[in-house]
């Protein structure tokens, strides 16, 4: 026994000396730029009870993997694809072990650099359509932020975008909600949640999300239009009209809002059961479309839709004419219907000026020019249509 104890002490001392030597060797190889060799020596040191409990060991490990992750040696980066994760893990461990804060500034500085690098790496992965990698990298940025008691809202929001783009709607909604809770102050988050809920068939949840967003951002025009479309699709047209009227009061020069109101009245006209209702809502739609044009004289859809309104009114009038037995009364009725129909001409013509490639507009003009026997314009439109077909 007298001989065994010194031997054990000697073996322990040798083991500790070896691990300390590993830390020193790892540092020296790192300084020489031989990062692969540095990894070879630092890893055993982290597993030793003594050196593995040293802040220095983990700081050196963080430095080695940081240099690999942020360096230009693609061979090393391929060999150590998780270098950035290991660097972050190492610095966080070093901060934990640095009870006196002797190297706090250094460790925190490196973690800050890695947070930015994680975000950039996530963005690169997103652009390359590697959404799982993007999510993981955004998660690293978020983790570093949490370690210093603050929230990286950009990382959370970007992760939500990645989940949405990869097709995981449930996780995307959850992460968008996390971004809102963390203080991401932008109406588009609600617009994204609304769109996702709509795609999932959750109309009520989509409407609720849009309304929630509008309570915080009453001036969010796109979100307002989303809500309007949802309410119309859900046959809640009175709510849709009230919502649009509120928005128009705040922004009367917004062409899109007036156009959306015109669409709403257009739908009401098509669904009306009595002729008076059809006429009333059709006239309201025309008025709204014209206000849309007043706000934006280049609003193609508004011109086109007014032309369609006149088409529909004329069609309704022609139906009345078809049941008249008297030739005289029939011709009077047809004259009235023709006059209504031809009122569509200037609106379709202006629509064509704004979008010469729209085939529906050209087709309508061919019919109208045929009706007025305007041969030159008729042939011109037919020639244009032939080129587009």
C-alpha positions as a printed Julia matrix, in Angstrom:
389×3 Matrix{Float64}:
   0.0    0.0     0.0
   2.9    2.31    0.68
   3.92   1.98   -2.97
   0.46   2.13   -4.6
  -0.67   5.56   -3.31
   2.24   7.53   -4.78
   1.66   5.71   -8.07
  -2.0    6.73   -8.13
  -1.15  10.32   -7.34
   1.43  10.26  -10.07
  -1.06   8.85  -12.59
  -3.62  11.52  -11.66
  -1.02  14.22  -12.03
   0.03  12.85  -15.38
  -3.59  12.75  -16.56
  -4.19  16.35  -15.57
  -0.92  17.41  -17.11
  -1.91  15.68  -20.35
  -5.25  17.46  -20.49
  -3.66  20.81  -19.72
  -1.22  20.08  -22.51
  -4.17  19.38  -24.82
  -5.61  22.82  -24.05
  -2.24  24.46  -24.68
  -1.69  22.49  -27.88
  -5.19  23.36  -29.11
  -4.47  27.04  -28.49
  -1.1   26.89  -30.27
  -2.53  25.1   -33.31
  -5.34  27.65  -33.42
  -2.79  30.48  -33.36
  -0.92  28.81  -36.23
  -4.14  28.53  -38.23
  -4.18  24.73  -38.04
  -7.78  24.53  -36.91
  -8.27  20.87  -37.73
  -5.45  19.94  -35.34
  -6.8   22.39  -32.78
 -10.12  20.5   -32.8
  -8.24  17.24  -32.32
  -6.71  18.5   -29.08
  -9.52  20.6   -27.6
 -12.25  17.95  -27.69
 -10.61  15.53  -25.21
  -9.99  18.46  -22.86
 -13.7   19.27  -22.69
 -14.46  15.72  -21.54
 -12.03  15.77  -18.62
 -13.6   16.58  -15.21
 -10.92  19.15  -14.45
 -10.21  20.93  -17.73
 -13.82  20.45  -18.8
 -14.81  22.66  -15.87
 -12.47  25.45  -16.97
 -13.8   28.58  -18.65
 -10.61  28.79  -20.71
 -11.17  25.36  -22.29
 -14.6   26.32  -23.54
 -13.51  29.76  -24.66
 -10.71  28.22  -26.72
 -13.15  25.68  -28.12
 -15.52  28.51  -29.05
 -12.68  30.4   -30.74
 -11.64  27.35  -32.77
 -15.13  26.56  -34.06
 -15.92  30.24  -34.61
 -12.88  30.58  -36.84
 -13.99  27.53  -38.78
 -17.6   28.69  -39.11
 -16.79  32.27  -40.09
 -13.64  31.51  -42.07
 -13.17  30.85  -45.77
 -11.93  27.25  -45.62
 -14.82  25.41  -47.27
 -13.15  22.04  -46.77
 -13.1   22.55  -43.0
 -16.65  23.88  -43.04
 -17.78  20.76  -44.86
 -15.97  18.59  -42.33
 -17.52  20.51  -39.42
 -20.98  21.58  -40.68
 -22.11  22.24  -37.11
 -19.15  24.5   -36.29
 -21.33  27.52  -35.61
 -23.54  25.52  -33.24
 -20.48  24.23  -31.38
 -18.99  27.71  -31.17
 -22.16  29.11  -29.64
 -22.49  26.17  -27.26
 -18.87  26.7   -26.16
 -19.15  30.42  -25.5
 -22.38  29.96  -23.56
 -20.62  27.33  -21.43
 -17.65  29.67  -20.96
 -19.96  32.46  -19.78
 -21.57  30.04  -17.34
 -18.2   28.98  -15.9
 -16.78  32.52  -15.78
 -18.24  33.28  -12.35
 -15.99  36.3   -11.86
 -16.78  37.75  -15.28
 -13.1   37.97  -16.18
 -13.72  37.22  -19.86
 -17.32  38.41  -20.1
 -16.61  41.17  -22.61
 -14.71  38.83  -24.9
 -17.27  35.99  -24.75
 -20.24  38.3   -25.17
 -18.58  40.02  -28.13
 -18.01  36.71  -29.89
 -21.57  35.58  -29.17
 -22.86  38.83  -30.66
 -20.87  38.17  -33.83
 -22.22  34.63  -33.99
 -25.77  35.86  -33.54
 -25.42  38.07  -36.6
 -23.71  35.24  -38.48
 -26.53  32.86  -37.55
 -29.12  35.27  -38.91
 -27.15  35.73  -42.13
 -26.63  32.0   -42.48
 -30.35  31.49  -41.95
 -31.1   34.02  -44.68
 -28.71  32.29  -47.07
 -30.3   28.93  -46.34
 -33.74  30.44  -46.89
 -32.72  31.8   -50.28
 -31.34  28.37  -51.16
 -34.67  26.82  -50.12
 -33.07  24.84  -47.29
 -35.82  25.82  -44.88
 -34.94  23.36  -42.12
 -31.41  24.73  -41.95
 -32.78  28.28  -42.0
 -35.07  27.51  -39.08
 -32.2   25.95  -37.14
 -29.94  28.95  -37.72
 -32.64  31.42  -36.75
 -33.11  29.32  -33.63
 -29.43  29.82  -32.77
 -29.77  33.58  -33.04
 -32.84  33.43  -30.84
 -31.02  31.24  -28.31
 -28.09  33.66  -28.0
 -30.49  36.54  -27.45
 -32.32  34.64  -24.72
 -29.05  33.95  -22.94
 -28.7   37.7   -22.46
 -32.35  38.18  -21.46
 -33.6   39.84  -24.61
 -35.64  38.67  -27.59
 -34.51  38.6   -31.21
 -37.83  39.35  -32.9
 -36.27  39.26  -36.37
 -35.07  35.69  -35.8
 -38.53  34.62  -34.64
 -40.28  36.32  -37.56
 -37.83  34.88  -40.09
 -38.32  31.41  -38.65
 -42.08  31.85  -39.1
 -41.52  32.8   -42.74
 -39.4   29.7   -43.22
 -42.05  27.45  -41.68
 -44.71  29.05  -43.9
 -42.63  28.69  -47.04
 -41.86  25.03  -46.35
 -45.58  24.41  -45.9
 -45.84  23.94  -42.12
 -48.79  26.25  -41.49
 -49.32  25.26  -37.85
 -45.72  26.05  -36.84
 -45.74  29.21  -38.94
 -48.81  30.52  -37.13
 -47.29  29.61  -33.76
 -44.04  31.43  -34.59
 -45.89  34.48  -35.94
 -47.79  34.54  -32.66
 -44.47  34.3   -30.81
 -43.21  37.27  -32.82
 -46.28  39.31  -31.85
 -45.86  38.38  -28.19
 -42.18  39.36  -28.38
 -43.07  42.81  -29.71
 -42.73  42.47  -33.49
 -44.67  45.6   -34.37
 -45.92  45.18  -37.93
 -49.41  44.62  -39.37
 -48.07  42.16  -41.93
 -47.74  39.5   -39.2
 -51.53  39.52  -38.82
 -51.93  39.48  -42.59
 -49.78  36.34  -42.78
 -51.7   34.63  -39.98
 -54.97  35.57  -41.66
 -53.82  34.14  -44.98
 -52.63  30.91  -43.41
 -55.86  30.39  -41.48
 -57.81  31.05  -44.67
 -55.77  28.47  -46.6
 -56.44  25.94  -43.85
 -60.17  26.55  -44.21
 -60.44  28.21  -40.79
 -62.55  31.16  -41.92
 -63.61  32.23  -38.44
 -60.02  32.12  -37.19
 -58.88  34.1   -40.24
 -61.53  36.76  -39.66
 -60.63  36.93  -35.96
 -56.92  37.36  -36.8
 -57.66  40.16  -39.28
 -59.89  41.97  -36.79
 -57.26  41.57  -34.08
 -54.67  43.1   -36.38
 -56.92  46.0   -37.33
 -57.5   46.83  -33.69
 -53.75  47.39  -33.37
 -53.21  48.79  -36.86
 -56.46  50.43  -38.02
 -54.71  51.94  -41.03
 -53.5   48.59  -42.4
 -55.12  48.75  -45.85
 -54.13  45.32  -47.13
 -55.36  43.69  -43.95
 -58.63  45.61  -44.28
 -59.09  44.27  -47.8
 -58.29  40.75  -46.6
 -60.98  41.05  -43.96
 -63.46  42.36  -46.52
 -62.87  39.43  -48.86
 -63.28  36.98  -45.99
 -66.5   38.56  -44.79
 -67.94  38.6   -48.3
 -66.98  34.95  -48.83
 -68.65  34.11  -45.51
 -71.84  35.92  -46.62
 -71.33  38.55  -43.93
 -71.71  41.43  -46.37
 -73.11  43.89  -43.84
 -69.99  43.5   -41.71
 -67.84  43.84  -44.81
 -69.58  47.06  -45.82
 -69.24  48.52  -42.32
 -65.55  47.65  -42.27
 -64.95  49.29  -45.66
 -66.92  52.38  -44.74
 -64.79  52.8   -41.63
 -61.63  52.5   -43.7
 -62.9   54.92  -46.38
 -63.75  57.53  -43.76
 -60.13  57.41  -42.64
 -58.72  57.28  -46.19
 -61.26  58.59  -48.73
 -58.67  58.83  -51.51
 -57.85  55.12  -51.48
 -58.83  53.64  -54.85
 -58.57  50.05  -53.63
 -61.07  50.62  -50.83
 -63.62  52.17  -53.2
 -63.06  49.33  -55.66
 -63.61  46.74  -52.91
 -66.86  48.5   -51.96
 -67.89  48.4   -55.62
 -67.24  44.66  -55.7
 -69.36  44.23  -52.6
 -72.3   46.09  -54.14
 -71.77  44.21  -57.41
 -72.18  40.95  -55.51
 -75.29  42.22  -53.76
 -76.74  43.18  -57.12
 -76.15  39.72  -58.56
 -77.76  38.12  -55.51
 -80.77  40.43  -55.29
 -84.12  38.71  -55.85
 -86.15  41.71  -57.02
 -85.49  44.08  -59.95
 -85.44  47.11  -57.69
 -82.7   45.56  -55.56
 -80.68  44.63  -58.65
 -80.87  48.21  -59.91
 -80.11  49.77  -56.53
 -76.99  47.74  -55.85
 -75.8   48.01  -59.46
 -75.98  51.8   -59.28
 -74.15  51.78  -55.94
 -71.44  49.59  -57.45
 -71.05  51.96  -60.41
 -70.77  54.94  -58.1
 -68.07  53.21  -56.03
 -66.12  52.17  -59.13
 -66.22  55.74  -60.42
 -64.88  57.02  -57.09
 -62.13  54.47  -57.42
 -61.3   55.95  -60.84
 -61.4   59.47  -59.39
 -58.77  58.35  -56.86
 -56.73  56.49  -59.49
 -57.47  57.32  -63.16
 -55.35  54.34  -64.24
 -57.32  51.72  -62.33
 -57.93  49.17  -65.1
 -60.29  46.89  -63.14
 -62.62  49.74  -62.24
 -63.12  50.72  -65.91
 -63.59  47.1   -66.91
 -66.13  46.42  -64.16
 -68.24  49.45  -65.09
 -68.3   48.15  -68.64
 -69.51  44.8   -67.32
 -72.23  46.54  -65.3
 -73.63  48.1   -68.47
 -73.41  44.75  -70.2
 -75.45  43.13  -67.44
 -78.05  45.9   -67.4
 -78.41  45.63  -71.16
 -78.75  41.85  -70.96
 -81.52  42.23  -68.4
 -83.27  44.7   -70.66
 -82.94  42.42  -73.71
 -84.63  39.65  -71.7
 -87.6   41.93  -71.15
 -87.75  42.7   -74.86
 -87.82  39.03  -75.83
 -91.22  38.47  -74.24
 -92.88  41.48  -75.93
 -95.32  40.5   -78.71
 -95.83  43.9   -80.3
 -93.22  44.76  -82.91
 -93.49  48.45  -82.12
 -93.04  47.94  -78.39
 -90.28  45.44  -79.02
 -88.29  47.94  -81.12
 -88.73  50.62  -78.46
 -87.5   48.2   -75.82
 -84.56  47.07  -77.97
 -83.55  50.67  -78.62
 -83.41  51.28  -74.87
 -81.38  48.1   -74.33
 -78.96  49.04  -77.16
 -78.41  52.47  -75.63
 -77.57  50.91  -72.28
 -75.24  48.41  -73.94
 -73.35  51.07  -75.88
 -72.65  53.03  -72.7
 -70.07  50.37  -71.98
 -67.93  51.45  -74.96
 -65.89  54.29  -73.37
 -65.13  52.2   -70.27
 -63.9   49.18  -72.21
 -61.95  51.5   -74.52
 -60.17  53.1   -71.57
 -59.55  49.69  -70.07
 -57.94  48.67  -73.35
 -55.72  51.76  -73.31
 -54.5   50.76  -69.86
 -53.96  47.11  -70.75
 -53.78  46.39  -74.47
 -53.04  42.69  -73.89
 -56.24  41.92  -71.96
 -58.19  39.54  -74.21
 -61.53  39.93  -72.41
 -61.53  43.66  -73.04
 -60.74  43.14  -76.71
 -63.53  40.57  -77.03
 -66.03  42.98  -75.5
 -64.95  45.76  -77.84
 -65.32  43.47  -80.87
 -68.96  42.84  -79.88
 -69.62  46.51  -79.25
 -68.01  47.7   -82.51
 -70.01  45.05  -84.34
 -73.14  46.45  -82.72
 -72.32  49.99  -83.87
 -71.14  48.84  -87.31
 -67.78  50.52  -86.71
 -65.96  48.36  -89.25
 -62.5   49.92  -88.87
 -62.36  49.48  -85.1
 -64.0   46.06  -85.36
 -61.29  44.81  -87.74
 -58.53  46.39  -85.69
 -59.69  44.59  -82.55
 -60.05  41.29  -84.38
 -56.48  41.63  -85.64
 -55.21  42.32  -82.12
 -57.08  39.33  -80.76
 -55.61  37.07  -83.44
 -52.08  38.13  -82.45
 -52.74  37.35  -78.79
 -54.28  33.94  -79.39
